[in-house]
């Protein structure tokens, strides 16, 4: 049974999330304090973290920033804020997805299931031989097993979904993928998701692998169609 950590200071919302998760076959544990939630998140006991933004003692952004390098599981930000800048900030800190309050319970559980399923699928498809699994196009080299990215021989840190997106594009070069297709392939969902998530991750990848992110060589926009990785 998958274990999910719910870090939410509004106990009524937290209990609704917990009850609905348990109805759908998950174990759910509630933490209402940000600092305690951060400590619990790195325990290694959980398969997914639902992380509210506004928390006492430590907000969700800071928790995400602190745990992302040590926690290789899906992190979903849950926020009442609708401003794009808050969503971009959360994704930039390593969150895999976000859910905006108020949300419907079917959408809530669909996001949880999709992120868990996609994470398991990517782990199962990870090649076993470190050296043979390396992929290089131009000055970009990635290792799917170690999840390391190198640009001109220098290691470049990529967050979980950034790496997954880069890996997918590099293993399917020259093919144009729409935002909808990328969201479905990387986040494991269809139109339920907010497609700004894809654009944010594309922009962050360009900042990390392109010499001139404003004029990308590798991750190119095909106007009206989507994105492709250029050989």
TORPA-4810 file (N, C-alpha, C, O; in nm, 3 decimals):
<nodes>
NODE_1_0.084_-0.119_0.000_0.000_0.000_0.000_0.088_0.125_0.000_0.177_0.138_0.084_X
NODE_2_0.063_0.216_-0.094_0.142_0.337_-0.104_0.113_0.430_0.014_-0.001_0.446_0.058_X
NODE_3_0.221_0.491_0.065_0.209_0.582_0.178_0.227_0.726_0.130_0.321_0.757_0.057_X
NODE_4_0.136_0.812_0.172_0.137_0.951_0.128_0.141_1.043_0.248_0.064_1.026_0.343_X
NODE_5_0.230_1.139_0.244_0.242_1.239_0.350_0.164_1.363_0.310_0.189_1.421_0.204_X
NODE_6_0.070_1.404_0.395_-0.010_1.524_0.371_0.039_1.632_0.468_0.019_1.620_0.589_X
NODE_7_0.102_1.736_0.415_0.149_1.847_0.498_0.054_1.964_0.474_0.064_2.034_0.373_X
NODE_8_-0.038_1.983_0.566_-0.148_2.079_0.549_-0.190_2.129_0.687_-0.223_2.048_0.774_X
NODE_9_-0.191_2.262_0.707_-0.224_2.315_0.840_-0.374_2.331_0.863_-0.417_2.346_0.977_X
NODE_10_-0.454_2.329_0.758_-0.599_2.333_0.773_-0.647_2.190_0.796_-0.659_2.112_0.701_X
NODE_11_-0.675_2.156_0.921_-0.703_2.017_0.955_-0.827_1.964_0.885_-0.833_1.845_0.855_X
NODE_12_-0.925_2.050_0.858_-1.046_2.003_0.790_-1.014_1.959_0.647_-1.064_1.857_0.600_X
NODE_13_-0.929_2.038_0.578_-0.887_2.001_0.443_-0.800_1.877_0.447_-0.815_1.786_0.365_X
NODE_14_-0.708_1.873_0.543_-0.617_1.759_0.555_-0.694_1.629_0.578_-0.660_1.526_0.521_X
NODE_15_-0.797_1.635_0.660_-0.874_1.514_0.689_-0.956_1.469_0.569_-0.973_1.349_0.546_X
NODE_16_-1.006_1.565_0.491_-1.077_1.529_0.367_-0.981_1.460_0.271_-1.014_1.358_0.212_X
NODE_17_-0.860_1.518_0.255_-0.759_1.457_0.167_-0.724_1.317_0.216_-0.717_1.223_0.137_X
NODE_18_-0.701_1.304_0.348_-0.665_1.173_0.403_-0.776_1.071_0.380_-0.750_0.958_0.337_X
NODE_19_-0.900_1.110_0.409_-1.011_1.015_0.395_-1.028_0.971_0.250_-1.052_0.853_0.223_X
NODE_20_-1.015_1.065_0.157_-1.034_1.030_0.017_-0.919_0.943_-0.033_-0.939_0.852_-0.114_X
NODE_21_-0.800_0.969_0.015_-0.685_0.884_-0.020_-0.705_0.742_0.033_-0.677_0.645_-0.037_X
NODE_22_-0.752_0.731_0.156_-0.772_0.599_0.215_-0.884_0.523_0.144_-0.875_0.402_0.127_X
NODE_23_-0.989_0.593_0.103_-1.097_0.530_0.026_-1.042_0.470_-0.103_-1.090_0.367_-0.151_X
NODE_24_-0.939_0.536_-0.159_-0.880_0.490_-0.285_-0.760_0.398_-0.266_-0.685_0.374_-0.361_X
NODE_25_-0.742_0.348_-0.145_-0.643_0.242_-0.124_-0.505_0.287_-0.081_-0.411_0.207_-0.087_X
NODE_26_-0.489_0.412_-0.038_-0.359_0.461_0.008_-0.358_0.477_0.160_-0.462_0.493_0.222_X
NODE_27_-0.238_0.471_0.217_-0.219_0.512_0.356_-0.182_0.660_0.355_-0.097_0.703_0.276_X
NODE_28_-0.244_0.738_0.442_-0.217_0.882_0.444_-0.189_0.927_0.586_-0.256_0.885_0.681_X
NODE_29_-0.088_1.014_0.600_-0.047_1.065_0.730_-0.045_1.217_0.724_0.003_1.276_0.627_X
NODE_30_-0.097_1.279_0.827_-0.111_1.425_0.829_-0.009_1.489_0.922_0.011_1.444_1.035_X
NODE_31_0.056_1.595_0.870_0.141_1.682_0.952_0.091_1.824_0.929_0.072_1.865_0.814_X
NODE_32_0.068_1.900_1.036_0.012_2.035_1.022_0.116_2.145_1.040_0.083_2.263_1.024_X
NODE_33_0.239_2.110_1.071_0.344_2.209_1.094_0.451_2.196_0.986_0.493_2.085_0.952_X
NODE_34_0.495_2.311_0.931_0.591_2.307_0.822_0.725_2.246_0.860_0.778_2.163_0.785_X
NODE_35_0.780_2.285_0.972_0.911_2.234_1.014_0.906_2.084_1.040_0.995_2.010_0.998_X
NODE_36_0.801_2.040_1.108_0.786_1.897_1.133_0.761_1.822_1.003_0.807_1.709_0.986_X
NODE_37_0.687_1.885_0.913_0.662_1.822_0.783_0.790_1.802_0.704_0.807_1.699_0.638_X
NODE_38_0.879_1.899_0.712_1.008_1.887_0.642_1.088_1.771_0.698_1.147_1.694_0.622_X
NODE_39_1.091_1.757_0.830_1.165_1.648_0.893_1.105_1.512_0.857_1.178_1.416_0.832_X
NODE_40_0.972_1.505_0.854_0.906_1.379_0.821_0.923_1.344_0.673_0.931_1.226_0.638_X
NODE_41_0.930_1.444_0.588_0.938_1.420_0.443_1.066_1.348_0.404_1.067_1.272_0.307_X
NODE_42_1.173_1.371_0.478_1.302_1.310_0.442_1.323_1.174_0.511_1.433_1.118_0.505_X
NODE_43_1.220_1.123_0.575_1.234_0.997_0.649_1.247_0.876_0.558_1.295_0.771_0.601_X
NODE_44_1.203_0.890_0.433_1.211_0.777_0.341_1.094_0.681_0.353_1.096_0.574_0.293_X
NODE_45_0.991_0.718_0.430_0.878_0.628_0.453_0.764_0.646_0.354_0.667_0.570_0.356_X
NODE_46_0.774_0.748_0.267_0.658_0.784_0.186_0.685_0.767_0.036_0.799_0.770_-0.009_X
NODE_47_0.576_0.750_-0.038_0.583_0.734_-0.183_0.546_0.862_-0.257_0.576_0.876_-0.376_X
NODE_48_0.479_0.955_-0.188_0.439_1.082_-0.248_0.412_1.181_-0.135_0.369_1.144_-0.027_X
NODE_49_0.439_1.310_-0.163_0.417_1.415_-0.064_0.321_1.518_-0.121_0.342_1.571_-0.230_X
NODE_50_0.214_1.546_-0.046_0.122_1.655_-0.078_0.158_1.771_0.013_0.147_1.761_0.135_X
NODE_51_0.201_1.881_-0.047_0.264_1.988_0.029_0.190_2.120_0.011_0.191_2.179_-0.097_X
NODE_52_0.124_2.166_0.118_0.057_2.295_0.114_0.163_2.406_0.110_0.275_2.386_0.156_X
NODE_53_0.127_2.521_0.056_0.222_2.632_0.048_0.226_2.710_0.178_0.334_2.734_0.232_X
NODE_54_0.111_2.751_0.229_0.105_2.834_0.349_0.100_2.747_0.474_-0.003_2.689_0.506_X
NODE_55_0.214_2.738_0.544_0.227_2.653_0.661_0.295_2.729_0.774_0.375_2.819_0.748_X
NODE_56_0.265_2.696_0.899_0.336_2.759_1.011_0.479_2.708_1.023_0.507_2.591_0.997_X
NODE_57_0.570_2.797_1.062_0.711_2.768_1.092_0.800_2.745_0.969_0.920_2.772_0.975_X
NODE_58_0.745_2.696_0.861_0.822_2.682_0.737_0.723_2.662_0.622_0.641_2.571_0.627_X
NODE_59_0.730_2.748_0.519_0.632_2.734_0.412_0.668_2.621_0.316_0.778_2.567_0.318_X
NODE_60_0.572_2.588_0.232_0.590_2.476_0.141_0.702_2.496_0.041_0.768_2.399_0.002_X
NODE_61_0.726_2.620_-0.002_0.835_2.646_-0.095_0.970_2.608_-0.032_1.053_2.544_-0.096_X
NODE_62_0.989_2.649_0.093_1.115_2.621_0.161_1.131_2.472_0.188_1.241_2.418_0.178_X
NODE_63_1.022_2.406_0.223_1.028_2.261_0.244_1.070_2.192_0.115_1.157_2.105_0.116_X
NODE_64_1.007_2.230_0.005_1.039_2.169_-0.125_1.185_2.191_-0.160_1.254_2.099_-0.205_X
NODE_65_1.233_2.312_-0.139_1.372_2.344_-0.169_1.468_2.258_-0.088_1.569_2.211_-0.140_X
NODE_66_1.437_2.239_0.038_1.527_2.166_0.128_1.527_2.015_0.103_1.630_1.951_0.119_X
NODE_67_1.414_1.960_0.064_1.406_1.814_0.054_1.428_1.759_-0.086_1.453_1.640_-0.101_X
NODE_68_1.420_1.844_-0.188_1.421_1.791_-0.324_1.546_1.713_-0.358_1.538_1.613_-0.429_X
NODE_69_1.662_1.755_-0.310_1.786_1.687_-0.346_1.799_1.552_-0.279_1.879_1.469_-0.323_X
NODE_70_1.723_1.527_-0.173_1.734_1.399_-0.102_1.610_1.313_-0.116_1.613_1.195_-0.082_X
NODE_71_1.500_1.369_-0.164_1.374_1.296_-0.176_1.342_1.276_-0.323_1.303_1.370_-0.392_X
NODE_72_1.358_1.153_-0.371_1.331_1.122_-0.512_1.195_1.057_-0.526_1.184_0.943_-0.572_X
NODE_73_1.092_1.130_-0.486_0.954_1.085_-0.502_0.871_1.203_-0.549_0.916_1.317_-0.538_X
NODE_74_0.752_1.180_-0.601_0.670_1.293_-0.647_0.634_1.388_-0.532_0.596_1.345_-0.423_X
NODE_75_0.646_1.518_-0.559_0.604_1.622_-0.466_0.497_1.705_-0.537_0.523_1.764_-0.641_X
NODE_76_0.377_1.708_-0.478_0.267_1.787_-0.535_0.239_1.904_-0.444_0.207_1.886_-0.326_X
NODE_77_0.252_2.025_-0.497_0.219_2.145_-0.420_0.069_2.166_-0.423_0.006_2.158_-0.529_X
NODE_78_0.012_2.194_-0.308_-0.131_2.224_-0.297_-0.143_2.367_-0.249_-0.100_2.399_-0.138_X
NODE_79_-0.203_2.454_-0.330_-0.203_2.595_-0.298_-0.335_2.662_-0.332_-0.402_2.627_-0.429_X
NODE_80_-0.371_2.759_-0.249_-0.490_2.839_-0.276_-0.456_2.955_-0.368_-0.546_3.021_-0.421_X
NODE_81_-0.327_2.980_-0.388_-0.284_3.091_-0.472_-0.300_3.053_-0.619_-0.267_2.942_-0.659_X
NODE_82_-0.350_3.146_-0.697_-0.372_3.118_-0.839_-0.273_3.191_-0.929_-0.273_3.171_-1.051_X
NODE_83_-0.188_3.276_-0.869_-0.093_3.351_-0.951_0.008_3.256_-1.015_0.059_3.165_-0.950_X
NODE_84_0.037_3.279_-1.142_0.133_3.195_-1.212_0.269_3.197_-1.147_0.340_3.097_-1.150_X
NODE_85_0.308_3.310_-1.088_0.442_3.321_-1.030_0.461_3.222_-0.916_0.571_3.170_-0.897_X
NODE_86_0.355_3.195_-0.840_0.365_3.097_-0.731_0.379_2.956_-0.786_0.454_2.874_-0.732_X
NODE_87_0.306_2.927_-0.893_0.317_2.795_-0.955_0.456_2.775_-1.015_0.517_2.669_-1.001_X
NODE_88_0.504_2.878_-1.081_0.638_2.871_-1.142_0.744_2.853_-1.034_0.838_2.776_-1.051_X
NODE_89_0.729_2.924_-0.923_0.825_2.912_-0.814_0.829_2.770_-0.759_0.937_2.714_-0.738_X
NODE_90_0.711_2.711_-0.735_0.706_2.576_-0.682_0.767_2.474_-0.777_0.843_2.387_-0.733_X
NODE_91_0.735_2.484_-0.904_0.792_2.393_-1.003_0.942_2.413_-1.015_1.018_2.318_-1.033_X
NODE_92_0.984_2.538_-1.006_1.127_2.568_-1.015_1.207_2.511_-0.900_1.326_2.483_-0.915_X
NODE_93_1.144_2.495_-0.785_1.211_2.439_-0.668_1.212_2.287_-0.667_1.269_2.224_-0.578_X
NODE_94_1.147_2.228_-0.766_1.153_2.082_-0.778_1.021_2.010_-0.759_1.018_1.887_-0.762_X
NODE_95_0.912_2.084_-0.738_0.782_2.017_-0.731_0.749_1.954_-0.864_0.783_2.008_-0.969_X
NODE_96_0.683_1.839_-0.861_0.650_1.769_-0.984_0.521_1.819_-1.047_0.503_1.815_-1.169_X
NODE_97_0.430_1.866_-0.962_0.300_1.909_-1.011_0.237_1.995_-0.902_0.292_2.005_-0.792_X
NODE_98_0.125_2.057_-0.932_0.056_2.134_-0.830_-0.095_2.120_-0.848_-0.144_2.093_-0.958_X
NODE_99_-0.166_2.139_-0.737_-0.311_2.135_-0.737_-0.360_2.264_-0.674_-0.319_2.297_-0.562_X
NODE_100_-0.446_2.337_-0.742_-0.494_2.465_-0.692_-0.626_2.447_-0.617_-0.718_2.381_-0.665_X
NODE_101_-0.633_2.506_-0.497_-0.758_2.508_-0.421_-0.849_2.617_-0.477_-0.801_2.722_-0.520_X
NODE_102_-0.980_2.594_-0.478_-1.045_2.466_-0.443_-1.034_2.366_-0.556_-1.034_2.404_-0.673_X
NODE_103_-1.025_2.239_-0.524_-1.014_2.136_-0.627_-1.124_2.033_-0.605_-1.175_2.016_-0.494_X
NODE_104_-1.159_1.964_-0.710_-1.255_1.855_-0.698_-1.182_1.731_-0.650_-1.065_1.712_-0.682_X
NODE_105_-1.248_1.648_-0.574_-1.184_1.528_-0.523_-1.146_1.430_-0.634_-1.040_1.367_-0.624_X
NODE_106_-1.227_1.414_-0.740_-1.181_1.328_-0.851_-1.053_1.380_-0.916_-0.964_1.301_-0.950_X
NODE_107_-1.042_1.513_-0.933_-0.918_1.568_-0.990_-0.802_1.543_-0.894_-0.693_1.506_-0.937_X
NODE_108_-0.826_1.564_-0.766_-0.723_1.544_-0.664_-0.666_1.403_-0.670_-0.545_1.385_-0.676_X
NODE_109_-0.753_1.304_-0.669_-0.704_1.166_-0.668_-0.644_1.129_-0.803_-0.553_1.046_-0.809_X
NODE_110_-0.694_1.189_-0.911_-0.638_1.161_-1.044_-0.494_1.209_-1.051_-0.408_1.141_-1.107_X
NODE_111_-0.466_1.327_-0.996_-0.329_1.379_-0.996_-0.237_1.289_-0.915_-0.125_1.259_-0.957_X
NODE_112_-0.284_1.247_-0.799_-0.203_1.159_-0.714_-0.172_1.029_-0.787_-0.056_0.986_-0.792_X
NODE_113_-0.274_0.965_-0.842_-0.255_0.837_-0.911_-0.161_0.852_-1.031_-0.074_0.768_-1.053_X
NODE_114_-0.180_0.959_-1.107_-0.099_0.979_-1.227_0.048_0.998_-1.192_0.135_0.940_-1.257_X
NODE_115_0.076_1.079_-1.091_0.215_1.103_-1.053_0.281_0.978_-0.996_0.398_0.953_-1.024_X
NODE_116_0.208_0.901_-0.918_0.262_0.776_-0.867_0.287_0.676_-0.979_0.392_0.612_-0.984_X
NODE_117_0.192_0.664_-1.070_0.206_0.568_-1.181_0.321_0.605_-1.272_0.398_0.518_-1.314_X
NODE_118_0.333_0.733_-1.302_0.441_0.776_-1.390_0.577_0.757_-1.325_0.673_0.717_-1.392_X
NODE_119_0.585_0.783_-1.196_0.711_0.763_-1.123_0.752_0.616_-1.126_0.869_0.584_-1.151_X
NODE_120_0.657_0.527_-1.102_0.686_0.384_-1.105_0.725_0.339_-1.244_0.814_0.255_-1.260_X
NODE_121_0.659_0.392_-1.345_0.687_0.355_-1.484_0.829_0.398_-1.522_0.901_0.322_-1.587_X
NODE_122_0.868_0.517_-1.484_1.001_0.566_-1.517_1.109_0.487_-1.444_1.215_0.461_-1.500_X
NODE_123_1.083_0.449_-1.319_1.179_0.368_-1.245_1.194_0.231_-1.309_1.305_0.179_-1.320_X
NODE_124_1.082_0.172_-1.350_1.085_0.038_-1.409_1.159_0.037_-1.542_1.222_-0.063_-1.577_X
NODE_125_1.153_0.148_-1.615_1.217_0.156_-1.747_1.361_0.205_-1.741_1.425_0.219_-1.845_X
NODE_126_1.413_0.230_-1.621_1.550_0.279_-1.607_1.649_0.171_-1.648_1.644_0.061_-1.593_X
NODE_127_1.739_0.199_-1.743_1.835_0.099_-1.788_1.927_0.055_-1.675_1.954_0.130_-1.582_X
NODE_128_1.975_-0.070_-1.685_2.058_-0.123_-1.577_2.206_-0.096_-1.592_2.276_-0.090_-1.491_X
NODE_129_2.257_-0.080_-1.710_2.399_-0.059_-1.733_2.427_0.090_-1.744_2.381_0.156_-1.838_X
NODE_130_2.502_0.144_-1.648_2.524_0.289_-1.641_2.592_0.345_-1.765_2.547_0.445_-1.821_X
NODE_131_2.700_0.280_-1.809_2.777_0.335_-1.920_2.701_0.322_-2.053_2.693_0.417_-2.130_X
NODE_132_2.644_0.203_-2.077_2.578_0.179_-2.205_2.450_0.260_-2.219_2.402_0.283_-2.330_X
NODE_133_2.394_0.302_-2.106_2.267_0.373_-2.113_2.284_0.522_-2.137_2.185_0.593_-2.157_X
NODE_134_2.408_0.571_-2.135_2.430_0.714_-2.155_2.386_0.757_-2.296_2.407_0.685_-2.394_X
NODE_135_2.328_0.874_-2.302_2.281_0.930_-2.429_2.348_1.064_-2.448_2.350_1.147_-2.356_X
NODE_136_2.403_1.087_-2.565_2.468_1.216_-2.592_2.423_1.270_-2.726_2.424_1.200_-2.828_X
NODE_137_2.383_1.396_-2.724_2.351_1.469_-2.847_2.422_1.603_-2.836_2.394_1.682_-2.747_X
NODE_138_2.513_1.627_-2.928_2.591_1.750_-2.922_2.669_1.758_-2.792_2.741_1.664_-2.757_X
NODE_139_2.657_1.868_-2.721_2.731_1.886_-2.597_2.653_1.840_-2.475_2.698_1.857_-2.362_X
NODE_140_2.534_1.780_-2.497_2.448_1.736_-2.388_2.459_1.585_-2.371_2.438_1.510_-2.466_X
NODE_141_2.492_1.541_-2.251_2.498_1.397_-2.222_2.418_1.370_-2.095_2.430_1.443_-1.997_X
NODE_142_2.337_1.264_-2.098_2.259_1.227_-1.981_2.278_1.080_-1.951_2.301_0.999_-2.040_X
NODE_143_2.267_1.046_-1.823_2.275_0.907_-1.780_2.144_0.873_-1.709_2.122_0.920_-1.597_X
NODE_144_2.057_0.793_-1.771_1.927_0.764_-1.712_1.933_0.691_-1.579_1.844_0.706_-1.496_X
NODE_145_2.041_0.612_-1.557_2.048_0.537_-1.432_2.087_0.627_-1.315_2.026_0.622_-1.209_X
NODE_146_2.189_0.708_-1.335_2.234_0.797_-1.229_2.158_0.929_-1.229_2.167_1.007_-1.134_X
NODE_147_2.081_0.952_-1.339_2.001_1.075_-1.356_2.090_1.199_-1.352_2.052_1.303_-1.298_X
NODE_148_2.208_1.187_-1.409_2.300_1.300_-1.419_2.295_1.360_-1.558_2.278_1.289_-1.657_X
NODE_149_2.312_1.492_-1.565_2.313_1.565_-1.691_2.445_1.640_-1.700_2.487_1.705_-1.605_X
NODE_150_2.509_1.630_-1.816_2.635_1.700_-1.838_2.623_1.791_-1.959_2.573_1.751_-2.064_X
NODE_151_2.669_1.913_-1.944_2.673_2.010_-2.053_2.818_2.051_-2.073_2.879_2.108_-1.983_X
NODE_152_2.872_2.021_-2.190_3.014_2.046_-2.216_3.103_1.982_-2.110_3.205_2.038_-2.070_X
NODE_153_3.062_1.863_-2.065_3.142_1.788_-1.968_3.122_1.827_-1.824_3.177_1.763_-1.734_X
NODE_154_3.044_1.930_-1.799_3.021_1.976_-1.661_2.882_1.930_-1.615_2.784_1.943_-1.687_X
NODE_155_2.878_1.876_-1.492_2.750_1.829_-1.440_2.655_1.945_-1.416_2.693_2.049_-1.361_X
NODE_156_2.531_1.927_-1.458_2.426_2.027_-1.441_2.310_1.964_-1.367_2.259_1.860_-1.407_X
NODE_157_2.269_2.027_-1.259_2.160_1.971_-1.179_2.026_1.991_-1.247_1.992_2.102_-1.288_X
NODE_158_1.950_1.883_-1.258_1.814_1.890_-1.309_1.720_1.827_-1.208_1.747_1.718_-1.157_X
NODE_159_1.610_1.894_-1.181_1.511_1.840_-1.089_1.443_1.719_-1.154_1.463_1.690_-1.272_X
NODE_160_1.363_1.650_-1.075_1.306_1.521_-1.117_1.234_1.528_-1.252_1.269_1.455_-1.345_X
NODE_161_1.134_1.615_-1.262_1.057_1.621_-1.386_1.137_1.690_-1.498_1.113_1.661_-1.616_X
NODE_162_1.229_1.777_-1.465_1.316_1.835_-1.567_1.396_1.725_-1.635_1.407_1.721_-1.757_X
NODE_163_1.452_1.634_-1.553_1.529_1.524_-1.611_1.439_1.434_-1.694_1.475_1.396_-1.806_X
NODE_164_1.322_1.400_-1.641_1.231_1.311_-1.714_1.194_1.370_-1.850_1.188_1.298_-1.950_X
NODE_165_1.169_1.500_-1.853_1.132_1.567_-1.977_1.250_1.568_-2.074_1.233_1.541_-2.193_X
NODE_166_1.368_1.600_-2.025_1.488_1.602_-2.110_1.517_1.463_-2.166_1.549_1.449_-2.284_X
NODE_167_1.506_1.362_-2.081_1.530_1.225_-2.125_1.432_1.184_-2.236_1.472_1.124_-2.336_X
NODE_168_1.306_1.218_-2.216_1.205_1.183_-2.316_1.235_1.251_-2.450_1.229_1.187_-2.555_X
NODE_169_1.267_1.380_-2.446_1.294_1.452_-2.570_1.420_1.400_-2.639_1.423_1.388_-2.762_X
NODE_170_1.525_1.370_-2.560_1.650_1.324_-2.621_1.639_1.183_-2.677_1.713_1.147_-2.769_X
NODE_171_1.550_1.104_-2.623_1.531_0.969_-2.677_1.431_0.967_-2.792_1.407_0.863_-2.853_X
NODE_172_1.373_1.083_-2.820_1.282_1.097_-2.934_1.319_1.224_-3.014_1.234_1.311_-3.033_X
NODE_173_1.443_1.234_-3.059_1.488_1.357_-3.125_1.415_1.382_-3.257_1.373_1.289_-3.326_X
NODE_174_1.402_1.510_-3.289_1.343_1.556_-3.415_1.192_1.535_-3.423_1.129_1.575_-3.522_X
NODE_175_1.133_1.474_-3.322_0.988_1.455_-3.321_0.923_1.572_-3.247_0.966_1.608_-3.138_X
NODE_176_0.821_1.629_-3.307_0.751_1.742_-3.244_0.641_1.688_-3.153_0.557_1.609_-3.195_X
NODE_177_0.644_1.733_-3.027_0.544_1.692_-2.929_0.467_1.814_-2.881_0.527_1.916_-2.847_X
NODE_178_0.337_1.803_-2.878_0.254_1.911_-2.825_0.268_1.916_-2.674_0.315_1.821_-2.611_X
NODE_179_0.225_2.029_-2.615_0.227_2.040_-2.468_0.138_1.932_-2.407_0.172_1.873_-2.305_X
NODE_180_0.023_1.906_-2.472_-0.068_1.806_-2.421_-0.003_1.668_-2.417_-0.017_1.594_-2.320_X
NODE_181_0.068_1.634_-2.524_0.135_1.504_-2.531_0.245_1.493_-2.427_0.259_1.390_-2.361_X
NODE_182_0.323_1.599_-2.412_0.432_1.597_-2.314_0.377_1.585_-2.173_0.433_1.513_-2.090_X
NODE_183_0.268_1.655_-2.146_0.209_1.645_-2.012_0.161_1.502_-1.985_0.178_1.449_-1.875_X
NODE_184_0.100_1.443_-2.085_0.051_1.307_-2.068_0.165_1.208_-2.051_0.156_1.118_-1.967_X
NODE_185_0.274_1.224_-2.128_0.386_1.130_-2.122_0.468_1.145_-1.994_0.511_1.046_-1.936_X
NODE_186_0.491_1.269_-1.951_0.580_1.294_-1.837_0.505_1.297_-1.705_0.554_1.247_-1.604_X
NODE_187_0.388_1.357_-1.706_0.310_1.367_-1.581_0.203_1.259_-1.571_0.140_1.242_-1.467_X
NODE_188_0.183_1.188_-1.680_0.093_1.073_-1.676_-0.054_1.107_-1.678_-0.137_1.026_-1.639_X
NODE_189_-0.088_1.229_-1.724_-0.228_1.269_-1.727_-0.258_1.340_-1.857_-0.168_1.382_-1.930_X
NODE_190_-0.388_1.353_-1.886_-0.426_1.425_-2.007_-0.472_1.565_-1.971_-0.401_1.636_-1.900_X
NODE_191_-0.585_1.606_-2.018_-0.626_1.746_-2.008_-0.655_1.795_-1.866_-0.684_1.913_-1.847_X
NODE_192_-0.648_1.706_-1.767_-0.669_1.749_-1.628_-0.561_1.848_-1.587_-0.586_1.936_-1.504_X
NODE_193_-0.442_1.835_-1.643_-0.330_1.916_-1.600_-0.329_2.057_-1.657_-0.398_2.087_-1.754_X
NODE_194_-0.249_2.143_-1.593_-0.229_2.279_-1.639_-0.105_2.279_-1.729_0.005_2.248_-1.684_X
NODE_195_-0.123_2.314_-1.854_-0.014_2.304_-1.951_0.097_2.405_-1.927_0.203_2.395_-1.988_X
NODE_196_0.073_2.503_-1.838_0.183_2.593_-1.802_0.297_2.516_-1.738_0.413_2.557_-1.744_X
NODE_197_0.264_2.403_-1.676_0.366_2.318_-1.615_0.472_2.279_-1.717_0.592_2.283_-1.688_X
NODE_198_0.429_2.241_-1.836_0.523_2.201_-1.941_0.611_2.319_-1.982_0.732_2.304_-1.993_X
NODE_199_0.549_2.434_-2.005_0.626_2.551_-2.049_0.730_2.592_-1.945_0.842_2.628_-1.981_X
NODE_200_0.694_2.586_-1.818_0.789_2.620_-1.711_0.909_2.527_-1.714_1.023_2.572_-1.704_X
NODE_201_0.884_2.397_-1.728_0.995_2.301_-1.730_1.081_2.316_-1.856_1.202_2.300_-1.850_X
NODE_202_1.019_2.344_-1.968_1.095_2.368_-2.091_1.187_2.488_-2.073_1.304_2.481_-2.108_X
NODE_203_1.135_2.597_-2.017_1.216_2.718_-1.997_1.330_2.693_-1.901_1.441_2.743_-1.923_X
NODE_204_1.306_2.616_-1.795_1.413_2.589_-1.699_1.519_2.498_-1.760_1.638_2.515_-1.732_X
NODE_205_1.479_2.404_-1.842_1.577_2.320_-1.910_1.664_2.402_-2.004_1.785_2.382_-2.011_X
NODE_206_1.602_2.494_-2.076_1.680_2.579_-2.166_1.783_2.661_-2.090_1.895_2.680_-2.137_X
NODE_207_1.745_2.711_-1.972_1.839_2.787_-1.891_1.959_2.703_-1.847_2.067_2.756_-1.822_X
NODE_208_1.939_2.573_-1.839_2.044_2.486_-1.789_2.131_2.425_-1.898_2.249_2.398_-1.875_X
NODE_209_2.074_2.404_-2.017_2.152_2.333_-2.120_2.185_2.417_-2.242_2.272_2.379_-2.321_X
NODE_210_2.119_2.530_-2.259_2.143_2.612_-2.377_2.241_2.725_-2.346_2.235_2.785_-2.238_X
NODE_211_2.331_2.754_-2.439_2.422_2.868_-2.421_2.346_2.999_-2.425_2.378_3.093_-2.351_X
NODE_212_2.245_3.006_-2.511_2.159_3.124_-2.520_2.014_3.076_-2.512_1.955_3.043_-2.614_X
NODE_213_1.956_3.073_-2.391_1.821_3.021_-2.374_1.716_3.092_-2.460_1.614_3.033_-2.496_X
NODE_214_1.741_3.220_-2.494_1.645_3.293_-2.576_1.649_3.247_-2.721_1.553_3.267_-2.796_X
NODE_215_1.760_3.185_-2.762_1.774_3.133_-2.898_1.825_2.989_-2.889_1.941_2.961_-2.921_X
NODE_216_1.740_2.898_-2.845_1.784_2.762_-2.817_1.827_2.684_-2.941_1.769_2.697_-3.049_X
NODE_217_1.930_2.605_-2.923_1.979_2.517_-3.029_1.913_2.380_-3.019_1.877_2.320_-3.121_X
NODE_218_1.897_2.333_-2.898_1.850_2.196_-2.877_1.698_2.187_-2.861_1.631_2.124_-2.942_X
NODE_219_1.644_2.248_-2.759_1.499_2.240_-2.735_1.431_2.354_-2.809_1.429_2.468_-2.763_X
NODE_220_1.377_2.321_-2.924_1.321_2.423_-3.012_1.168_2.425_-3.006_1.103_2.321_-2.991_X
NODE_221_1.113_2.544_-3.017_0.969_2.560_-3.025_0.926_2.553_-3.171_0.982_2.622_-3.257_X
NODE_222_0.828_2.471_-3.197_0.767_2.465_-3.331_0.632_2.533_-3.316_0.538_2.473_-3.265_X
NODE_223_0.623_2.658_-3.359_0.507_2.741_-3.331_0.377_2.677_-3.378_0.365_2.634_-3.493_X
NODE_224_0.282_2.673_-3.288_0.152_2.614_-3.318_0.148_2.465_-3.308_0.042_2.404_-3.326_X
NODE_225_0.263_2.402_-3.279_0.268_2.255_-3.274_0.323_2.202_-3.142_0.266_2.109_-3.085_X
NODE_226_0.434_2.260_-3.092_0.492_2.209_-2.967_0.642_2.226_-2.962_0.694_2.331_-3.001_X
NODE_227_0.712_2.124_-2.915_0.856_2.131_-2.895_0.922_2.008_-2.955_0.860_1.902_-2.970_X
NODE_228_1.051_2.024_-2.990_1.130_1.909_-3.035_1.274_1.927_-2.988_1.319_2.038_-2.961_X
NODE_229_1.346_1.814_-2.978_1.488_1.819_-2.947_1.564_1.804_-3.078_1.554_1.701_-3.145_X
NODE_230_1.639_1.905_-3.113_1.708_1.911_-3.243_1.844_1.846_-3.236_1.924_1.873_-3.146_X
NODE_231_1.870_1.760_-3.332_2.003_1.698_-3.345_2.096_1.792_-3.421_2.212_1.760_-3.442_X
</nodes>
